[in-house]
Amino acid sequence: MPLSEDGLPPLREVIARHGLDARKSLGQNFLFDLNLTRRIARSAAPLDAATIVEVGPGPGGLTRALLLEGAKKVIAVEKDQRALPALEEIAAHYPGRLEIIAADALRHDLASHIDGEAKIVANLPYNIATVLLTGWLTGPWPPWFSSLTLMFQKEVAERIVAAPRSESYGRLAVLSQWCAGARKLFDIDRRAFSPPPKITSSVVQLVPKTVREPACDVSMLEKVTAAAFGQRRKMLRSSLKSISPDPSQLLANLGIDANLRAEQLTVADFARIAAALGADRP
């Protein structure tokens, strides 16, 4: 069988040889098109000046693209033991450039493997993608990574980059945009995957802000957005009662109309509310 552009067997052949069927329970959807994976890799450029951390590489389609596009060092974190032999073949083909960690990214300290600049580039398992992102954004700041180039279901991607007053604007948009500059790069048709998911996917890039402003406690920001968007049809004077004894006065002090609803506030407005509530707590 002819080799791929990177000198390795085609990914379909690798998957067949190792019996790697994509498992729904692991949120897996394999991306075979090397042109697409290389496009994702190039989106995170430059790749040669940072350690690239990839979560959920599976059989290594994106891993191969990252290395082919010049990544000096890739750390691949994979929970599925079945995929490790395929990843080992890639590591042998690129001596010293691919480190494989057999671990659950939700429970593993990725930062402990980093010395210097790092970027996270991943086709995230759909069932844990949002949890991973929020975990990275709510950790110590400034974070250990300089950028996140990630694939999500399109609906989740739109929630990350959504603007106020839009249908997709909510808790995820506020947290993401308070922490980082976020933009959607491009969509990927469902037919590019095996098995094809039911919806389109999108690649999003987030570049962390050096300083998150207005300053507030991130856990308080999460409480504010949970309360406000948990009852998004209600006015703020009602939806914030669970976290403030007098929401109307709190909002008046900040110059925010208490009759507004959550989707009408800016990211900065939410941060100012969180800061005010935090200042009131011992």
Wavefront OBJ file of the C-alpha trace (Angstrom):
o trace
v 0.000 0.000 0.000
v 1.413 3.462 -0.891
v 2.616 5.627 1.970
v 1.124 8.974 2.935
v 2.919 12.262 2.451
v 4.622 11.870 5.808
v 6.077 8.485 4.915
v 3.688 6.568 7.186
v 0.872 4.223 6.094
v -2.505 5.860 5.388
v -4.506 6.365 8.567
v -7.334 4.103 7.366
v -4.832 1.261 7.005
v -3.410 1.924 10.474
v -6.881 1.905 12.027
v -7.840 -1.308 10.257
v -4.592 -3.019 11.224
v -4.994 -2.150 14.903
v -8.768 -2.686 15.021
v -9.409 0.863 16.168
v -13.125 1.445 15.801
v -14.158 4.890 17.080
v -16.087 4.505 20.325
v -19.003 6.751 21.165
v -18.400 6.190 24.889
v -15.016 7.918 24.475
v -16.400 10.731 22.299
v -14.213 9.572 19.412
v -14.534 10.622 15.787
v -11.459 10.002 13.660
v -10.413 12.593 11.084
v -8.728 10.913 8.106
v -8.057 13.808 5.737
v -4.388 14.807 6.090
v -5.089 18.093 4.318
v -7.620 19.006 7.017
v -5.437 17.927 9.913
v -2.535 19.891 8.431
v -4.795 22.940 8.170
v -5.608 22.609 11.878
v -1.911 22.222 12.691
v -0.962 25.285 10.640
v -3.605 27.309 12.504
v -1.495 26.965 15.646
v 1.740 28.070 13.936
v 4.511 28.611 14.721
v 4.884 25.053 15.981
v 8.651 24.832 16.365
v 9.027 27.252 19.279
v 6.676 25.583 21.768
v 5.776 22.188 23.155
v 2.511 21.074 21.558
v 0.115 19.244 23.860
v -2.505 17.120 22.105
v -5.400 15.619 24.050
v -7.180 12.566 22.676
v -4.993 11.868 19.615
v -6.597 8.476 18.961
v -4.727 6.796 16.085
v -2.710 9.971 15.504
v -4.174 11.769 12.489
v -3.645 15.244 13.933
v -0.445 14.097 15.666
v 1.069 13.237 12.291
v 0.010 16.592 10.853
v 1.582 18.504 13.763
v 4.887 16.700 13.298
v 4.775 17.031 9.521
v 4.161 20.785 9.873
v 7.282 21.155 11.988
v 6.351 20.695 15.637
v 9.600 20.223 17.529
v 7.950 18.359 20.405
v 4.439 16.897 20.746
v 3.067 15.472 23.978
v 0.085 13.251 23.180
v -2.235 12.391 26.071
v -4.395 9.369 25.301
v -6.769 7.474 27.593
v -7.635 4.711 25.104
v -5.060 1.948 25.497
v -6.000 0.545 22.071
v -4.517 3.601 20.344
v -1.087 3.424 21.972
v 0.552 1.005 19.471
v -0.429 3.266 16.560
v 1.005 6.274 18.386
v 4.202 4.349 19.138
v 4.653 3.798 15.393
v 4.499 7.562 14.861
v 6.984 8.119 17.701
v 9.407 5.679 16.047
v 9.048 7.547 12.746
v 9.832 10.893 14.450
v 12.569 9.975 16.980
v 12.612 12.194 20.064
v 9.735 14.407 18.911
v 6.647 12.574 20.218
v 6.055 11.786 23.884
v 3.042 9.583 24.627
v 1.278 9.793 27.981
v -1.285 7.088 28.684
v -3.622 9.018 30.960
v -7.030 10.630 31.364
v -6.574 14.336 30.573
v -9.348 15.240 33.015
v -7.299 13.864 35.902
v -3.723 14.341 34.713
v -1.533 17.361 35.504
v -0.525 18.370 31.994
v 1.424 21.399 33.196
v 3.901 19.144 35.012
v 5.289 18.051 31.625
v 5.933 21.570 30.374
v 9.174 23.523 30.475
v 8.845 26.742 28.510
v 6.123 27.789 26.090
v 3.314 25.350 25.340
v 0.299 25.252 23.052
v -2.666 22.928 23.214
v -3.869 21.642 19.836
v -6.554 18.972 19.819
v -9.570 17.370 18.233
v -11.156 17.055 21.660
v -13.324 14.081 22.574
v -16.807 15.570 22.236
v -18.093 14.249 25.547
v -15.471 16.054 27.653
v -14.540 19.006 25.433
v -16.353 21.717 27.419
v -15.187 20.324 30.759
v -11.569 20.355 29.572
v -11.829 23.908 28.264
v -13.386 25.315 31.432
v -10.799 23.482 33.518
v -7.967 25.076 31.560
v -9.538 28.537 31.804
v -10.245 28.384 35.540
v -6.766 27.193 36.547
v -3.826 29.322 37.751
v -3.335 32.537 35.756
v -1.438 33.345 33.604
v -1.863 29.783 32.362
v 0.859 27.342 31.323
v -0.215 27.483 27.650
v 0.063 30.378 25.193
v -2.791 29.310 22.924
v -5.573 26.768 22.512
v -6.465 25.544 19.019
v -9.341 23.144 19.522
v -12.042 21.342 17.595
v -15.570 21.319 19.029
v -19.042 20.548 17.865
v -20.133 23.658 15.940
v -22.812 24.488 18.510
v -20.205 24.568 21.293
v -17.816 26.631 19.167
v -20.525 29.212 18.576
v -21.216 29.374 22.308
v -17.540 30.129 22.966
v -17.335 33.084 20.562
v -20.930 34.365 20.912
v -21.600 38.082 21.310
v -24.069 39.608 23.783
v -27.718 39.615 22.677
v -27.171 36.530 20.540
v -28.926 33.209 21.082
v -25.658 31.364 21.774
v -24.374 33.882 24.326
v -24.110 32.383 27.789
v -21.842 31.169 30.562
v -19.240 29.642 28.246
v -18.911 32.836 26.191
v -18.448 34.982 29.289
v -15.779 32.750 30.821
v -13.941 32.207 27.515
v -13.914 35.855 26.502
v -13.006 37.163 29.951
v -9.987 34.849 29.891
v -8.959 34.986 26.241
v -9.359 36.384 22.796
v -11.579 33.788 21.113
v -12.365 33.313 17.444
v -13.807 30.605 15.265
v -11.400 29.697 12.458
v -13.351 27.345 10.174
v -15.919 24.564 10.030
v -15.271 20.926 9.163
v -17.967 18.938 7.404
v -19.246 15.891 9.278
v -18.418 13.695 6.277
v -14.694 14.197 6.920
v -14.923 11.991 10.015
v -15.306 8.296 10.678
v -17.877 7.658 11.892
v -19.557 10.885 10.704
v -20.992 12.773 13.711
v -24.528 14.107 13.410
v -23.391 17.732 13.231
v -20.656 19.926 11.791
v -17.463 20.576 13.763
v -15.571 23.847 14.127
v -12.026 24.832 15.016
v -11.695 27.581 17.605
v -8.594 29.396 18.769
v -8.242 31.050 22.157
v -5.251 33.212 23.106
v -5.129 33.839 26.866
v -5.071 37.414 28.100
v -2.091 38.335 30.247
v -4.434 40.053 32.678
v -8.131 39.266 32.972
v -10.060 42.524 33.316
v -12.148 43.710 35.033
v -10.461 41.723 37.787
v -12.614 39.321 39.791
v -12.510 35.884 41.348
v -13.151 33.282 38.658
v -15.255 31.097 40.961
v -17.478 34.081 41.733
v -17.774 34.838 38.024
v -18.968 31.271 37.494
v -21.569 31.684 40.263
v -22.844 34.932 38.751
v -23.186 33.533 35.246
v -24.769 30.321 36.563
v -27.413 32.335 38.395
v -28.022 34.832 35.591
v -28.167 32.377 32.685
v -29.817 29.652 34.744
v -32.933 31.816 34.597
v -32.119 33.753 31.456
v -35.729 34.775 30.766
v -35.917 36.587 34.084
v -34.666 40.081 34.769
v -31.407 40.328 36.692
v -33.153 41.674 39.783
v -34.828 38.277 40.028
v -32.232 35.877 38.622
v -29.453 37.116 40.936
v -31.450 36.712 44.165
v -29.780 33.380 44.864
v -26.361 35.044 45.216
v -27.186 38.569 46.409
v -29.547 39.763 49.180
v -30.376 42.915 47.201
v -29.624 42.516 43.481
v -31.322 45.778 42.511
v -29.088 47.823 44.820
v -25.997 45.873 43.772
v -26.691 46.571 40.107
v -27.612 50.212 40.739
v -24.240 50.731 42.430
v -22.600 49.419 39.261
v -24.734 51.461 36.890
v -26.396 48.359 35.462
v -30.129 48.317 34.789
v -31.701 45.658 37.045
v -34.455 45.107 34.477
v -32.021 43.740 31.900
v -31.698 40.038 31.200
v -28.460 38.053 31.255
v -27.895 38.027 27.490
v -27.961 41.850 27.437
v -24.867 42.237 29.628
v -21.309 42.425 28.359
v -18.518 40.179 29.583
v -17.122 43.149 31.515
v -20.502 43.691 33.199
v -20.469 40.149 34.556
v -16.906 40.559 35.808
v -17.845 43.805 37.587
v -20.798 42.095 39.281
v -18.544 39.218 40.378
v -15.962 41.669 41.709
v -18.605 43.556 43.698
v -19.995 40.362 45.193
v -16.497 39.168 46.018
v -15.726 42.425 47.791
v -18.817 41.923 49.972
v -17.670 38.478 51.120
v -15.268 38.058 54.047
l 1 2 3 4 5 6 7 8 9 10 11 12 13 14 15 16 17 18 19 20 21 22 23 24 25 26 27 28 29 30 31 32 33 34 35 36 37 38 39 40 41 42 43 44 45 46 47 48 49 50 51 52 53 54 55 56 57 58 59 60 61 62 63 64 65 66 67 68 69 70 71 72 73 74 75 76 77 78 79 80 81 82 83 84 85 86 87 88 89 90 91 92 93 94 95 96 97 98 99 100 101 102 103 104 105 106 107 108 109 110 111 112 113 114 115 116 117 118 119 120 121 122 123 124 125 126 127 128 129 130 131 132 133 134 135 136 137 138 139 140 141 142 143 144 145 146 147 148 149 150 151 152 153 154 155 156 157 158 159 160 161 162 163 164 165 166 167 168 169 170 171 172 173 174 175 176 177 178 179 180 181 182 183 184 185 186 187 188 189 190 191 192 193 194 195 196 197 198 199 200 201 202 203 204 205 206 207 208 209 210 211 212 213 214 215 216 217 218 219 220 221 222 223 224 225 226 227 228 229 230 231 232 233 234 235 236 237 238 239 240 241 242 243 244 245 246 247 248 249 250 251 252 253 254 255 256 257 258 259 260 261 262 263 264 265 266 267 268 269 270 271 272 273 274 275 276 277 278 279 280 281 282
